[in-house]
């Protein structure tokens, strides 16, 4: 299988985003946290496919301001992008947040 690395821009430009863990494995890693407790670096898990119970997408929190959560994620059509959890598409598909890095 071909491994894909994505260089992130802005504050993330010094790192390369890659993981040997699949989405399901990441879901079992770290500690589950309440959405109101998320902070930059935490992972957000979404069920955005037709099977709304299965994790299909992961994002990393970049900013929390006045209860509004912004995160980066890789989109099939748009590449790496930043979105807000207040957008209906992501709000409706949100499953849980996890803190992987303590």
C-alpha positions as semicolon CSV with decimal commas, in nm:
position;residue;x (nm);y (nm);z (nm)
1;X;0,000;0,000;0,000
2;X;0,110;0,353;-0,071
3;X;0,170;0,570;0,236
4;X;0,058;0,928;0,202
5;X;0,227;1,217;0,384
6;X;0,073;1,560;0,394
7;X;0,275;1,870;0,474
8;X;0,067;2,116;0,668
9;X;0,097;2,490;0,617
10;X;0,109;2,780;0,866
11;X;0,188;2,690;1,226
12;X;0,208;2,324;1,126
13;X;0,471;2,367;0,851
14;X;0,752;2,206;1,050
15;X;0,573;1,873;1,078
16;X;0,465;1,591;0,856
17;X;0,131;1,434;0,937
18;X;0,144;1,057;0,922
19;X;0,029;0,769;1,135
20;X;0,077;0,394;1,136
21;X;-0,258;0,368;1,315
22;X;-0,583;0,343;1,125
23;X;-0,889;0,547;1,221
24;X;-1,039;0,263;1,426
25;X;-0,711;0,215;1,616
26;X;-0,691;0,587;1,692
27;X;-1,041;0,565;1,836
28;X;-0,908;0,322;2,098
29;X;-0,601;0,535;2,179
30;X;-0,575;0,805;2,442
31;X;-0,857;0,927;2,662
32;X;-1,214;1,013;2,562
33;X;-1,295;1,373;2,660
34;X;-1,603;1,591;2,662
35;X;-1,635;1,830;2,371
36;X;-1,639;2,131;2,605
37;X;-1,294;2,022;2,733
38;X;-1,115;1,997;2,395
39;X;-0,796;2,188;2,333
40;X;-0,554;2,221;2,040
41;X;-0,402;1,885;1,951
42;X;-0,705;1,677;2,052
43;X;-0,861;1,452;1,788
44;X;-1,224;1,472;1,675
45;X;-1,393;1,164;1,530
46;X;-1,681;1,177;1,285
47;X;-1,924;0,937;1,119
48;X;-1,982;1,112;0,787
49;X;-2,059;0,816;0,564
50;X;-2,398;0,653;0,511
51;X;-2,327;0,427;0,811
52;X;-2,356;0,698;1,076
53;X;-2,224;0,474;1,357
54;X;-1,884;0,393;1,204
55;X;-1,594;0,639;1,223
56;X;-1,510;0,765;0,876
57;X;-1,320;1,088;0,941
58;X;-1,074;1,237;1,192
59;X;-0,969;1,596;1,252
60;X;-0,724;1,766;1,489
61;X;-0,833;2,066;1,696
62;X;-0,637;2,379;1,609
63;X;-0,827;2,643;1,805
64;X;-1,097;2,678;2,069
65;X;-1,239;3,027;2,109
66;X;-1,558;3,119;2,295
67;X;-1,688;2,763;2,264
68;X;-1,619;2,751;1,890
69;X;-1,392;2,464;1,781
70;X;-1,177;2,482;1,467
71;X;-0,995;2,175;1,335
72;X;-0,776;2,061;1,045
73;X;-0,853;1,753;0,843
74;X;-0,789;1,600;0,503
75;X;-1,074;1,625;0,256
76;X;-1,101;1,396;-0,045
77;X;-1,169;1,691;-0,275
78;X;-1,007;1,986;-0,099
79;X;-0,685;1,843;0,047
80;X;-0,587;1,957;0,396
81;X;-0,829;2,221;0,517
82;X;-0,954;2,393;0,830
83;X;-1,322;2,373;0,927
84;X;-1,544;2,465;1,219
85;X;-1,734;2,217;1,431
86;X;-2,027;2,458;1,415
87;X;-2,080;2,364;1,047
88;X;-2,389;2,138;1,027
89;X;-2,209;1,868;0,827
90;X;-1,948;1,818;1,100
91;X;-2,173;1,896;1,396
92;X;-2,424;1,630;1,286
93;X;-2,153;1,370;1,220
94;X;-1,951;1,427;1,539
95;X;-1,897;1,110;1,746
96;X;-1,637;1,187;2,010
97;X;-1,317;1,368;2,105
98;X;-1,001;1,202;2,231
99;X;-0,681;1,332;2,386
100;X;-0,391;1,131;2,246
101;X;-0,107;1,355;2,364
102;X;-0,095;1,434;2,735
